[in-house]
Amino acid sequence: MVTPRYFPFMGGVENHVYEVARRLARLGVDITVLTTDPGGRLPADELSDGIRIRRVRAWPAQRDYYFAPDIYRLIRDGQWDIVHVQSYHTLVAPLAMLAAQRARIPYVMTFHGGGHSSQLRNTLRGVQWSLLRPLIARAKRLIAVAEFEIEFWGQKFGVPADRFVVIPNGADLPPLTRSGREVSIGRPVIASIGRLERYKGHQRIIAALPYILEQCPDVQLWIAGTGPYESTLRDLAKELNVLDHVEIRAVPISERVRMAGEVSQAALVVLLSEYETHPIAVLEAIALGRPALVAATSGLNEIAGKGLATAIPLDSTPRQVAEAVLDQLRQPHVPPPFKLPTWDECATDLFTLYQQVVRESVCAS
């Protein structure tokens, strides 16, 4: 399983690989996670939770391109039955796919499509997709974590729908001692959950806050996350004179009960992101009975289309965002009960897929 980063680094892809790799090992898969260590400070070879972790150096150390030539060597020279490439965003993916192709090892890919805060990187996406197209065309399966990805990536890479399989991300909400549908008495809290990046859209809810406070002066905004955009968000809140109503604070990923408890107390959960594939944080909030307001983009729009959240256009003005928030505070759209997919189900589906791909490869040879 090849991924640009792995624990102790934090992020959506890192968490996905961590959750499924451990479960695949318990299912009897002899699994190696091949990843990078740009700083060269982590063990090069480590065994953890039944998983072998191989880390190679990547350059440049302070950038997220992850040019790591040893990825190619370790895949080409290894006796792997299957290679699973996790995310396409960096130079790790083409190196991994090229090595697997040259070594005649079947490979599959999960896109983990997402946004990026760099305008240059977003502008170059088309060039990147063109370079990846022949490698992706040779993948045995392409794994989508949301239904909309089949059409989206199918068109981008010219791949027919029957080459895709949908395996959603899992979730592992801890049980709460109460229903999670009761909001605590006091100042209503709006929770904006996600990594602190520009494309995540936290600035949109901060910009709307002055208009929200005109009609609901006790509102508190909790931005739950960490990341490089934090100082910009604080500066914006200060400029708009709403800093006293904004709290930027992450809950450690290991403290699942605490996170579920705090989210279940929110009057409204928002995610006004430019791009999300399968936003677990919002889905978990919905599963806790929280109303959600999202941008009408990508996987968020898919959630809204199922009646689980309320969507507004991404280009809504701050006043329009405020009106949508106030509508939800007055008459919240409480989502119907629904069952989140679990990480156990995700790992089991991946195991089934691996077995199928390996059998096909053996028969073809």
GUPA-849562 format. One record per residue (C-alpha): residue number from 1; residue in three letters; x, y, z. Coordinates in Angstrom, 3 decimals, decimal comma. Example, Ala and Ser with C-alpha at 12.3 -4.5 7.8 and 13.67 -1.06 7.14 Angstrom:
% GUPA-849562
1 Ala 12,300 -4,500 7,800
2 Ser 13,670 -1,060 7,140
This chain:
% GUPA-849562
1 Met 0,000 0,000 0,000
2 Val 1,721 3,151 -1,229
3 Thr 0,948 6,537 0,290
4 Pro 2,833 9,853 0,247
5 Arg 2,561 10,200 4,034
6 Tyr 1,684 7,949 6,931
7 Phe 1,428 8,271 10,701
8 Pro 2,727 10,108 12,654
9 Phe 1,776 12,607 9,932
10 Met -1,885 13,533 10,122
11 Gly -4,495 13,959 7,396
12 Gly -7,377 12,279 5,610
13 Val -5,321 9,896 3,476
14 Glu -3,002 9,078 6,368
15 Asn -5,952 8,203 8,578
16 His -7,589 6,122 5,818
17 Val -4,439 4,045 5,301
18 Tyr -3,926 3,657 9,058
19 Glu -7,461 2,404 9,619
20 Val -7,658 -0,048 6,715
21 Ala -4,094 -1,356 6,871
22 Arg -4,465 -2,500 10,492
23 Arg -7,725 -4,249 9,696
24 Leu -6,331 -5,889 6,560
25 Ala -3,472 -7,263 8,648
26 Arg -6,022 -8,764 11,038
27 Leu -7,755 -10,364 8,043
28 Gly -4,508 -12,164 7,224
29 Val -3,030 -9,847 4,590
30 Asp 0,774 -9,606 4,653
31 Ile 0,774 -5,847 4,216
32 Thr 3,562 -3,317 3,790
33 Val 2,890 0,406 3,859
34 Leu 5,428 2,121 1,614
35 Thr 5,647 5,831 2,325
36 Thr 8,032 8,784 2,531
37 Asp 9,879 10,643 5,255
38 Pro 11,029 14,000 3,843
39 Gly 12,859 14,936 7,035
40 Gly 14,672 11,628 7,428
41 Arg 13,894 11,494 11,156
42 Leu 11,596 8,456 11,317
43 Pro 12,550 4,754 11,253
44 Ala 13,207 3,486 7,736
45 Asp 11,780 0,064 8,569
46 Glu 9,231 -0,469 11,329
47 Leu 6,660 -3,051 12,417
48 Ser 3,481 -1,661 13,970
49 Asp -0,011 -3,156 14,443
50 Gly 0,941 -6,111 12,264
51 Ile 1,981 -3,795 9,414
52 Arg 5,461 -3,395 8,014
53 Ile 6,173 0,284 7,376
54 Arg 8,917 1,195 4,903
55 Arg 9,902 4,862 4,716
56 Val 12,102 6,412 2,037
57 Arg 13,525 9,885 1,680
58 Ala 11,609 12,436 -0,399
59 Trp 12,721 15,758 -1,862
60 Pro 12,456 18,674 -1,401
61 Ala 11,979 18,256 2,351
62 Gln 9,892 21,411 2,767
63 Arg 7,536 20,822 -0,153
64 Asp 4,719 18,346 -0,797
65 Tyr 5,867 17,065 -4,192
66 Tyr 7,339 13,913 -2,563
67 Phe 9,829 12,984 -5,263
68 Ala 11,050 9,683 -3,815
69 Pro 12,967 7,526 -6,326
70 Asp 13,336 4,621 -3,884
71 Ile 9,567 4,085 -4,212
72 Tyr 10,225 2,845 -7,752
73 Arg 13,036 0,501 -6,673
74 Leu 11,197 -1,070 -3,742
75 Ile 8,101 -1,811 -5,819
76 Arg 9,994 -3,083 -8,861
77 Asp 12,244 -5,382 -6,812
78 Gly 9,581 -6,607 -4,374
79 Gln 7,597 -9,818 -4,717
80 Trp 4,208 -8,149 -4,321
81 Asp 0,910 -9,754 -5,295
82 Ile -0,777 -6,368 -5,630
83 Val 0,063 -2,684 -5,222
84 His -2,546 -0,260 -3,911
85 Val -1,724 3,389 -4,667
86 Gln -3,368 5,811 -2,261
87 Ser -3,942 9,346 -3,697
88 Tyr -2,775 10,778 -6,981
89 His -1,683 14,255 -5,840
90 Thr 2,104 13,856 -5,604
91 Leu 4,998 12,322 -7,523
92 Val 4,625 9,149 -5,450
93 Ala 1,648 7,916 -7,494
94 Pro 3,232 7,928 -10,980
95 Leu 6,451 6,372 -9,649
96 Ala 4,485 3,611 -7,926
97 Met 2,284 2,863 -10,922
98 Leu 5,199 2,912 -13,358
99 Ala 7,207 0,529 -11,182
100 Ala 4,257 -1,863 -10,806
101 Gln 3,611 -1,764 -14,544
102 Arg 7,264 -2,492 -15,385
103 Ala 7,351 -5,344 -12,861
104 Arg 4,033 -6,730 -14,168
105 Ile 2,385 -6,377 -10,766
106 Pro -1,354 -5,592 -10,808
107 Tyr -2,184 -2,283 -9,189
108 Val -5,272 -0,431 -8,055
109 Met -5,716 3,200 -7,108
110 Thr -7,841 5,242 -4,732
111 Phe -7,905 8,885 -5,833
112 His -8,730 10,612 -2,537
113 Gly -9,562 13,616 -4,672
114 Gly -9,372 16,928 -2,881
115 Gly -8,598 20,588 -3,138
116 His -5,364 22,467 -2,638
117 Ser -4,648 25,929 -1,295
118 Ser -2,036 26,669 -3,964
119 Gln -3,533 28,371 -7,018
120 Leu -0,529 27,252 -9,082
121 Arg -1,063 23,612 -8,129
122 Asn -4,750 23,857 -9,013
123 Thr -3,879 25,474 -12,364
124 Leu -1,469 22,649 -13,197
125 Arg -4,019 19,917 -12,425
126 Gly -4,860 19,510 -16,136
127 Val -1,220 18,870 -17,039
128 Gln -0,907 16,442 -14,125
129 Trp -4,002 14,529 -15,246
130 Ser -2,652 14,271 -18,802
131 Leu 0,607 12,767 -17,554
132 Leu -1,224 10,292 -15,298
133 Arg -3,780 9,177 -17,897
134 Pro -1,801 6,263 -19,465
135 Leu -0,818 4,908 -16,040
136 Ile -4,325 5,144 -14,630
137 Ala -5,699 3,484 -17,765
138 Arg -3,635 0,385 -16,888
139 Ala -4,859 0,128 -13,295
140 Lys -6,858 -3,053 -12,701
141 Arg -9,457 -1,151 -10,672
142 Leu -10,065 2,444 -9,689
143 Ile -11,573 2,869 -6,243
144 Ala -14,078 5,666 -5,702
145 Val -15,076 6,648 -2,190
146 Ala -18,201 8,454 -3,436
147 Glu -20,583 7,803 -6,336
148 Phe -19,938 11,129 -8,093
149 Glu -16,271 10,180 -8,590
150 Ile -17,151 7,518 -11,153
151 Glu -18,392 10,056 -13,665
152 Phe -15,907 12,748 -12,618
153 Trp -12,743 10,655 -12,908
154 Gly -14,125 8,575 -15,744
155 Gln -14,399 11,704 -17,872
156 Lys -11,047 13,106 -16,750
157 Phe -9,129 9,955 -17,604
158 Gly -11,311 8,333 -20,267
159 Val -11,965 5,244 -18,149
160 Pro -15,260 3,316 -18,441
161 Ala -17,519 3,054 -15,404
162 Asp -17,076 -0,720 -15,114
163 Arg -13,428 -0,198 -14,114
164 Phe -14,531 1,560 -10,926
165 Val -15,654 0,131 -7,630
166 Val -17,175 2,260 -4,864
167 Ile -15,722 1,609 -1,405
168 Pro -16,584 4,490 0,946
169 Asn -14,354 5,628 3,757
170 Gly -15,271 4,192 7,099
171 Ala -16,125 5,862 10,370
172 Asp -15,812 4,744 13,949
173 Leu -18,075 6,943 16,030
174 Pro -17,798 6,010 19,690
175 Pro -21,056 5,303 21,515
176 Leu -22,428 8,222 23,522
177 Thr -24,413 7,839 26,698
178 Arg -27,151 10,007 25,244
179 Ser -28,787 10,374 21,839
180 Gly -26,543 13,174 20,632
181 Arg -29,564 15,158 19,453
182 Glu -29,790 17,463 22,466
183 Val -27,922 20,763 22,176
184 Ser -26,512 22,113 25,426
185 Ile -28,152 25,174 26,938
186 Gly -26,105 28,351 26,539
187 Arg -24,461 30,132 23,656
188 Pro -25,313 28,358 20,381
189 Val -22,183 26,926 18,780
190 Ile -21,565 26,710 15,042
191 Ala -18,845 24,144 14,273
192 Ser -16,755 24,432 11,115
193 Ile -14,740 21,213 10,944
194 Gly -11,691 20,540 8,812
195 Arg -8,007 21,171 8,256
196 Leu -7,092 24,859 8,256
197 Glu -6,491 25,387 4,544
198 Arg -7,883 28,120 2,343
199 Tyr -9,855 25,704 0,142
200 Lys -11,670 24,313 3,196
201 Gly -13,673 27,556 3,372
202 His -13,506 28,417 7,081
203 Gln -13,040 32,035 6,022
204 Arg -16,507 32,011 4,472
205 Ile -18,260 31,386 7,763
206 Ile -16,042 33,956 9,533
207 Ala -16,981 36,545 6,882
208 Ala -20,653 35,805 7,516
209 Leu -20,330 36,058 11,284
210 Pro -20,958 39,842 11,598
211 Tyr -24,320 39,407 9,850
212 Ile -25,169 36,373 11,994
213 Leu -24,376 38,306 15,169
214 Glu -26,774 41,093 14,189
215 Gln -29,672 38,713 14,795
216 Cys -28,080 36,117 17,072
217 Pro -25,561 37,986 19,253
218 Asp -24,687 35,000 21,457
219 Val -23,416 32,756 18,676
220 Gln -19,976 31,215 19,078
221 Leu -18,026 29,843 16,100
222 Trp -15,780 26,859 16,765
223 Ile -13,297 26,117 13,991
224 Ala -12,136 22,572 14,675
225 Gly -8,833 21,887 12,997
226 Thr -5,164 22,681 12,605
227 Gly -3,157 23,848 9,624
228 Pro -1,208 26,622 7,923
229 Tyr -4,206 28,915 7,382
230 Glu -4,789 29,545 11,102
231 Ser -3,074 32,940 11,310
232 Thr -5,012 34,191 8,272
233 Leu -8,292 33,092 9,835
234 Arg -7,438 34,845 13,106
235 Asp -6,469 38,009 11,245
236 Leu -9,784 37,964 9,363
237 Ala -11,760 37,514 12,584
238 Lys -9,841 40,398 14,162
239 Glu -10,392 42,617 11,117
240 Leu -14,143 41,946 11,232
241 Asn -14,197 42,551 14,993
242 Val -15,575 39,067 15,735
243 Leu -12,511 37,501 17,334
244 Asp -14,313 37,226 20,687
245 His -16,861 34,959 18,995
246 Val -14,330 32,688 17,257
247 Glu -12,470 29,759 18,818
248 Ile -9,899 27,876 16,751
249 Arg -9,151 24,608 18,507
250 Ala -8,518 21,056 17,376
251 Val -9,430 17,904 19,255
252 Pro -6,702 15,218 19,013
253 Ile -7,683 12,430 16,629
254 Ser -7,190 9,888 19,415
255 Glu -9,877 11,540 21,591
256 Arg -12,860 10,215 19,659
257 Val -15,328 10,263 22,543
258 Arg -14,491 13,867 23,350
259 Met -14,832 14,921 19,694
260 Ala -18,182 13,163 19,305
261 Gly -19,419 14,731 22,517
262 Glu -18,432 18,252 21,494
263 Val -19,823 17,943 17,968
264 Ser -23,097 16,581 19,333
265 Gln -23,481 19,835 21,296
266 Ala -23,207 22,065 18,200
267 Ala -26,342 23,831 17,019
268 Leu -25,060 23,628 13,431
269 Val -22,112 22,066 11,593
270 Val -20,830 23,818 8,464
271 Leu -18,338 22,894 5,758
272 Leu -18,107 25,461 2,956
273 Ser -15,238 23,741 1,167
274 Glu -14,329 24,047 -2,499
275 Tyr -13,866 20,289 -2,796
276 Glu -14,575 17,245 -0,652
277 Thr -14,820 13,644 -1,741
278 His -16,320 11,781 1,195
279 Pro -16,179 14,188 4,158
280 Ile -16,166 11,901 7,166
281 Ala -16,273 14,719 9,745
282 Val -19,554 16,050 8,352
283 Leu -21,042 12,571 7,947
284 Glu -20,189 11,778 11,549
285 Ala -21,838 15,025 12,672
286 Ile -24,951 14,132 10,684
287 Ala -24,943 10,659 12,241
288 Leu -24,938 12,418 15,617
289 Gly -28,125 14,197 14,586
290 Arg -26,574 17,575 13,891
291 Pro -27,965 19,757 11,094
292 Ala -25,309 20,516 8,493
293 Leu -24,837 23,381 6,042
294 Val -22,440 22,647 3,175
295 Ala -21,254 24,131 -0,097
296 Ala -22,917 22,701 -3,186
297 Thr -19,704 21,122 -4,470
298 Ser -18,432 17,599 -5,211
299 Gly -19,105 15,066 -2,459
300 Leu -20,838 17,665 -0,280
301 Asn -23,502 18,128 -2,924
302 Glu -23,969 14,353 -3,027
303 Ile -24,668 14,365 0,720
304 Ala -27,176 17,189 0,335
305 Gly -28,824 15,380 -2,565
306 Lys -29,590 12,494 -0,206
307 Gly -31,418 14,866 2,132
308 Leu -28,734 14,655 4,813
309 Ala -27,601 18,299 4,677
310 Thr -28,558 21,718 3,315
311 Ala -26,391 23,054 0,476
312 Ile -25,745 26,618 -0,669
313 Pro -23,772 27,831 -3,698
314 Leu -20,040 28,111 -3,158
315 Asp -20,076 31,715 -4,390
316 Ser -22,704 32,802 -1,850
317 Thr -21,996 36,232 -0,386
318 Pro -21,268 36,565 3,350
319 Arg -24,779 37,908 3,858
320 Gln -26,284 34,959 1,965
321 Val -24,228 32,531 4,043
322 Ala -25,459 34,290 7,178
323 Glu -29,084 34,008 6,054
324 Ala -28,658 30,274 5,439
325 Val -27,044 29,827 8,859
326 Leu -29,798 31,791 10,601
327 Asp -32,442 29,713 8,812
328 Gln -30,814 26,561 10,166
329 Leu -30,549 27,974 13,682
330 Arg -34,246 28,887 13,650
331 Gln -35,575 25,810 11,849
332 Pro -32,800 23,225 11,711
333 His -32,923 20,496 9,094
334 Val -32,384 17,526 11,398
335 Pro -31,160 14,679 9,196
336 Pro -32,941 11,338 9,239
337 Pro -31,152 8,480 11,010
338 Phe -28,685 6,698 8,760
339 Lys -25,896 4,182 9,138
340 Leu -22,324 5,204 8,498
341 Pro -20,078 2,709 6,722
342 Thr -17,483 1,301 9,105
343 Trp -13,738 0,867 8,683
344 Asp -14,244 -2,870 9,114
345 Glu -16,571 -2,877 6,106
346 Cys -14,113 -0,752 4,122
347 Ala -11,226 -3,134 4,856
348 Thr -13,332 -6,217 4,080
349 Asp -14,391 -4,753 0,728
350 Leu -10,764 -3,954 -0,105
351 Phe -9,707 -7,502 0,810
352 Thr -12,379 -8,906 -1,500
353 Leu -11,214 -6,600 -4,283
354 Tyr -7,561 -7,601 -3,836
355 Gln -8,459 -11,279 -4,047
356 Gln -10,450 -10,694 -7,217
357 Val -7,677 -8,683 -8,900
358 Val -5,001 -11,232 -7,982
359 Arg -7,140 -14,112 -9,301
360 Glu -7,694 -12,255 -12,575
361 Ser -3,964 -11,592 -12,855
362 Val -3,098 -15,252 -12,279
363 Cys -5,649 -16,403 -14,852
364 Ala -4,384 -13,877 -17,397
365 Ser -0,812 -15,116 -17,029
